[in-house]
Amino acid sequence: MVRIVNYIKRQTLEGREFFVLEINGGIEMAMSQTSGQFYATAKKAYIASTFDEGTCKALIGTEMPGSIAKVECEPYEYTVRETGEIITLSHRYVYTHESKKTSPHAASYERVQPDVSAFSMNEKHAELVN
């Protein structure tokens, strides 16, 4: 499950404003590479929306099925807010929807051919018989 925690106003290249929803995944424990101590964290991603600001505000706190996954991408520079350090990253976090489980009846079907011998042979539809 993911939870909508905020919204942000953004602008398209053409100047049109729209809102993105900020979502967080569940809490995760990670180990610091420098101290070896564990800390709590949560993955964050953004989803573009067609909602107005009032709707986005009302959606804060809403939980949705899905998760946030780390995916590889073209390398880009990122500035660490706390230190000002510029680092190069080659991943981003994206929302992935938990697809509905496939029904056992959703298997592929072969084309069904009728068995015309099962029907009455009263000459009314003789063209159906070989």
BAFI-3210 file (N, C-alpha, C; in Angstrom, 3 decimals, decimal comma, padded with zeros to 6 digits):
// residues 130
n [1|2|3|4|5|6|7|8|9|10|11|12|13|14|15|16|17|18|19|20|21|22|23|24|25|26|27|28|29|30|31|32|33|34|35|36|37|38|39|40|41|42|43|44|45|46|47|48|49|50|51|52|53|54|55|56|57|58|59|60|61|62|63|64|65|66|67|68|69|70|71|72|73|74|75|76|77|78|79|80|81|82|83|84|85|86|87|88|89|90|91|92|93|94|95|96|97|98|99|100|101|102|103|104|105|106|107|108|109|110|111|112|113|114|115|116|117|118|119|120|121|122|123|124|125|126|127|128|129|130]
n.u [000,843|000,396|000,566|-001,000|000,681|001,144|000,822|001,931|002,274|002,920|004,374|003,755|005,810|004,565|003,457|001,129|-000,498|-000,444|-001,122|000,855|000,783|002,274|003,552|004,066|005,721|005,488|007,000|010,492|013,412|016,733|020,297|022,852|025,541|027,791|027,814|026,807|024,519|020,984|018,212|014,976|013,089|011,302|010,219|009,710|007,584|006,254|003,126|001,586|-001,399|-004,869|-006,336|-007,870|-006,650|-008,118|-009,195|-006,827|-005,862|-007,842|-007,345|-005,101|-003,678|-005,066|-005,014|-003,675|-003,705|-000,620|002,904|006,166|008,758|012,224|013,795|016,033|017,610|018,600|021,720|021,829|022,363|022,191|021,454|022,341|020,291|020,854|023,658|024,593|026,134|026,857|025,737|025,837|023,161|021,587|019,091|015,569|012,519|009,419|005,839|004,170|001,467|-000,417|-001,193|-004,339|-005,136|-005,004|-007,865|-008,829|-010,356|-009,525|-007,770|-006,239|-008,378|-009,190|-010,367|-013,688|-015,347|-018,496|-020,208|-021,870|-023,200|-024,542|-026,931|-030,366|-031,182|-032,971|-033,068|-033,454|-031,265|-029,231|-026,930|-025,048|-023,980|-021,276]
n.v [-001,186|002,278|005,697|008,826|011,736|014,412|017,233|018,884|021,870|022,112|023,063|022,879|022,747|024,441|026,240|025,653|024,990|022,235|019,539|017,369|014,318|013,473|010,489|007,999|004,971|002,092|001,926|001,297|-000,422|000,622|000,290|002,371|003,305|004,458|004,508|002,033|001,705|001,127|002,776|004,294|004,575|005,682|005,021|007,413|008,827|010,481|011,269|012,323|014,297|014,957|016,504|019,260|021,791|021,676|019,075|017,573|018,315|017,193|014,512|013,818|011,533|009,378|005,914|003,664|000,738|-000,783|-000,146|001,335|001,378|000,923|001,999|001,716|004,410|007,020|008,460|011,211|014,433|015,160|017,220|016,999|017,969|018,539|018,738|019,988|018,697|017,506|014,783|011,910|010,124|007,081|006,031|006,016|006,488|004,930|004,706|001,652|-000,236|-002,684|-005,345|-006,787|-010,036|-012,740|-014,282|-017,743|-018,356|-016,750|-017,732|-018,388|-018,974|-021,508|-021,376|-022,258|-024,842|-025,702|-028,811|-030,096|-032,475|-032,923|-031,683|-031,624|-033,426|-032,394|-031,561|-028,834|-027,140|-028,101|-027,261|-026,876|-029,286|-031,474]
n.w [000,000|-000,645|000,423|-000,021|000,632|000,207|-002,039|-005,008|-006,840|-010,248|-013,439|-016,922|-019,915|-021,631|-019,951|-018,551|-015,511|-013,194|-010,885|-008,887|-007,113|-004,098|-002,971|-000,441|000,376|002,514|005,817|006,034|007,053|007,016|006,643|007,726|005,690|006,628|009,505|010,211|011,638|012,028|010,468|010,125|007,154|004,197|000,910|-001,696|-004,175|-007,102|-008,596|-011,504|-011,844|-012,707|-011,109|-009,311|-006,978|-004,569|-004,575|-004,529|-002,012|-000,399|-000,826|000,619|002,817|001,885|001,169|-001,245|-003,337|-004,212|-004,824|-004,294|-006,511|-007,234|-010,110|-012,857|-014,632|-016,990|-016,111|-013,795|-012,258|-008,783|-006,047|-002,734|-000,228|002,495|002,688|000,415|-001,399|-004,660|-006,394|-008,595|-009,843|-010,926|-010,893|-010,153|-008,306|-008,730|-008,902|-008,713|-009,713|-008,016|-009,809|-010,598|-009,469|-011,700|-012,946|-012,738|-014,894|-016,867|-018,669|-021,873|-024,618|-026,951|-030,304|-030,503|-032,093|-033,323|-032,790|-035,172|-035,471|-033,190|-033,356|-034,437|-037,342|-039,465|-042,057|-042,293|-041,913|-043,649|-044,906|-042,924|-042,280|-043,032]
ca.u [000,000|001,055|-000,305|-000,808|001,116|001,255|000,662|002,808|001,883|003,995|004,010|004,222|006,656|003,694|003,010|-000,108|-000,263|-001,091|-000,695|001,342|000,563|003,451|003,150|005,089|005,519|005,547|008,274|011,532|014,624|017,945|021,510|023,763|026,804|028,915|027,838|026,354|023,294|019,726|017,325|013,696|012,921|010,200|010,424|008,803|007,442|005,268|002,211|000,868|-002,847|-005,735|-007,174|-007,640|-005,966|-009,020|-009,263|-005,529|-005,804|-008,753|-006,810|-003,992|-004,013|-005,687|-004,153|-003,981|-002,916|000,555|004,159|007,126|009,875|013,435|014,055|017,226|017,337|019,803|022,352|021,535|022,962|021,267|022,093|021,898|019,812|021,480|025,092|024,933|026,954|026,249|026,049|025,226|022,294|021,127|017,830|014,486|011,468|008,153|004,684|003,741|000,157|-000,529|-002,175|-005,325|-004,782|-005,690|-008,877|-008,519|-011,138|-008,968|-006,804|-006,554|-009,343|-009,062|-011,614|-014,583|-016,103|-019,668|-020,356|-023,194|-023,875|-025,334|-028,205|-031,351|-030,906|-034,274|-032,877|-033,672|-029,959|-028,368|-025,650|-024,116|-023,409|-020,212]
ca.v [000,000|003,578|006,734|010,185|012,532|015,825|017,551|019,982|022,522|022,151|023,764|022,247|023,616|025,435|027,181|025,212|024,448|020,993|019,076|016,000|013,768|012,853|009,267|007,289|003,553|001,742|002,121|000,308|-000,240|000,628|000,393|003,439|002,804|005,037|004,136|000,663|001,735|001,102|003,925|004,099|005,412|005,299|005,459|008,482|008,998|011,491|010,855|013,440|014,145|015,909|017,081|020,640|021,855|021,229|017,611|017,064|018,513|016,220|013,161|013,550|010,482|008,256|004,782|003,010|-000,479|-000,567|000,027|002,216|000,544|001,584|001,619|002,326|005,455|007,713|009,163|012,633|015,015|015,446|017,945|016,574|019,186|018,777|019,027|020,733|017,838|017,100|013,388|011,384|008,980|006,413|005,368|006,849|005,691|005,077|003,990|000,488|-000,694|-004,127|-005,799|-007,726|-011,429|-013,281|-015,288|-019,011|-018,416|-015,804|-018,427|-018,204|-019,938|-021,879|-021,130|-023,397|-025,207|-026,473|-030,179|-030,052|-033,762|-032,932|-031,039|-032,395|-033,486|-032,334|-030,989|-027,400|-026,485|-029,128|-026,658|-026,928|-030,622|-031,639]
ca.w [000,000|-000,607|000,989|-000,528|001,779|-000,128|-003,454|-005,410|-008,090|-011,242|-014,659|-018,151|-020,733|-022,255|-018,920|-017,891|-014,172|-012,829|-009,571|-008,732|-005,784|-003,488|-002,274|000,332|000,627|003,931|006,516|005,772|007,855|006,201|007,451|007,327|005,135|007,377|010,935|010,411|012,445|011,279|010,554|009,444|005,970|003,317|-000,474|-002,094|-005,619|-007,480|-009,658|-012,111|-011,696|-013,395|-010,065|-008,882|-005,695|-003,504|-004,609|-004,068|-000,561|000,211|-001,007|001,548|003,780|001,184|000,840|-002,521|-003,559|-005,038|-004,103|-004,941|-006,952|-007,724|-011,498|-013,454|-015,615|-017,432|-014,987|-013,633|-011,063|-007,694|-004,951|-001,407|000,420|003,794|002,602|-000,795|-002,248|-005,929|-006,684|-009,813|-009,611|-012,148|-010,578|-009,637|-007,675|-009,446|-008,376|-009,476|-009,267|-007,830|-010,787|-010,064|-009,716|-012,859|-012,669|-013,407|-016,124|-017,823|-019,526|-023,288|-025,137|-028,351|-031,027|-030,328|-033,285|-032,919|-033,280|-035,798|-035,386|-031,966|-033,640|-035,188|-038,763|-040,105|-043,379|-042,297|-042,058|-044,224|-045,315|-041,809|-042,200|-044,028]
c.u [000,885|000,052|000,039|-000,487|001,187|000,895|001,520|002,305|003,102|003,475|004,578|005,125|005,850|003,139|001,729|000,229|-001,038|-000,537|-000,192|001,087|001,854|002,964|004,341|004,709|005,574|006,936|009,215|012,706|015,825|019,147|022,402|025,067|028,001|028,972|027,454|025,092|022,066|018,962|016,064|013,604|011,701|010,511|009,351|008,764|006,360|004,440|001,520|-000,629|-003,572|-006,616|-006,862|-007,041|-006,831|-009,112|-007,958|-005,423|-006,665|-008,206|-005,667|-004,459|-004,651|-004,653|-004,629|-003,172|-001,732|001,788|005,035|008,362|011,032|013,689|015,279|016,801|018,667|020,404|022,002|022,169|021,880|022,044|021,494|021,568|020,590|022,930|025,473|025,782|026,175|026,710|025,363|024,431|021,889|019,886|016,808|013,454|010,146|007,068|004,390|002,444|000,183|-001,606|-003,108|-004,902|-005,630|-006,660|-008,500|-009,275|-010,581|-007,927|-007,195|-007,469|-009,020|-010,398|-012,457|-015,359|-017,303|-019,652|-021,764|-023,916|-024,734|-026,710|-029,103|-031,027|-032,220|-034,236|-033,048|-032,360|-028,946|-027,007|-024,616|-023,414|-022,405|-020,780]
c.v [001,245|004,600|008,075|011,072|014,025|015,999|018,767|020,542|022,560|022,834|023,021|023,223|024,718|026,436|026,789|024,593|023,152|020,566|017,641|015,584|013,134|011,644|008,652|005,827|003,318|001,967|000,967|000,609|-000,346|000,773|001,487|002,835|003,360|004,555|002,688|000,567|001,717|002,402|003,618|005,069|004,934|005,821|006,475|008,543|010,052|010,977|012,103|013,206|015,169|016,659|018,546|020,619|021,362|019,721|017,018|017,182|017,476|014,796|012,832|012,576|009,264|007,173|004,140|001,732|-000,153|-000,439|000,994|001,390|001,410|001,081|002,369|003,371|006,057|008,447|010,658|013,125|015,373|016,160|017,492|017,849|019,538|019,250|019,895|019,932|017,458|015,684|012,977|010,133|008,369|005,572|006,422|005,921|005,992|004,255|002,815|-000,021|-002,199|-004,605|-006,811|-009,142|-011,966|-014,372|-016,594|-019,144|-017,495|-016,442|-018,236|-019,337|-020,242|-021,599|-022,402|-023,612|-026,047|-027,874|-030,274|-031,388|-033,841|-032,316|-031,960|-032,331|-033,487|-031,634|-029,463|-026,641|-027,492|-028,564|-026,685|-028,271|-030,781|-031,996]
c.w [000,000|-000,079|000,347|000,669|001,485|-001,603|-003,757|-006,732|-009,008|-012,494|-015,863|-018,898|-021,407|-021,238|-018,203|-016,544|-013,963|-011,482|-009,654|-007,293|-005,299|-002,703|-001,556|000,424|002,124|004,509|006,207|006,684|006,922|007,120|006,873|006,833|005,907|008,816|011,190|011,248|011,534|011,483|009,757|008,270|005,195|001,922|-000,831|-003,623|-005,863|-008,643|-010,196|-011,962|-012,557|-012,404|-009,828|-007,482|-004,547|-003,422|-004,101|-002,554|000,153|000,137|-000,050|002,617|003,140|000,897|-000,445|-002,630|-004,463|-004,171|-004,885|-005,244|-007,446|-009,141|-012,007|-014,483|-016,071|-016,243|-014,991|-012,341|-010,058|-006,591|-003,637|-000,629|001,689|003,688|001,415|-001,765|-003,509|-006,227|-007,983|-009,452|-010,941|-011,853|-010,148|-009,037|-008,374|-008,755|-009,292|-008,877|-009,101|-008,779|-010,141|-010,393|-010,855|-012,435|-013,355|-014,725|-017,197|-018,733|-020,980|-023,760|-026,585|-029,013|-030,957|-031,620|-032,860|-033,530|-033,857|-035,730|-034,119|-032,194|-034,458|-036,674|-039,539|-041,461|-043,414|-042,510|-042,577|-044,623|-044,187|-041,690|-043,329|-045,333]
res [m|v|r|i|v|n|y|i|k|r|q|t|l|e|g|r|e|f|f|v|l|e|i|n|g|g|i|e|m|a|m|s|q|t|s|g|q|f|y|a|t|a|k|k|a|y|i|a|s|t|f|d|e|g|t|c|k|a|l|i|g|t|e|m|p|g|s|i|a|k|v|e|c|e|p|y|e|y|t|v|r|e|t|g|e|i|i|t|l|s|h|r|y|v|y|t|h|e|s|k|k|t|s|p|h|a|a|s|y|e|r|v|q|p|d|v|s|a|f|s|m|n|e|k|h|a|e|l|v|n]
***
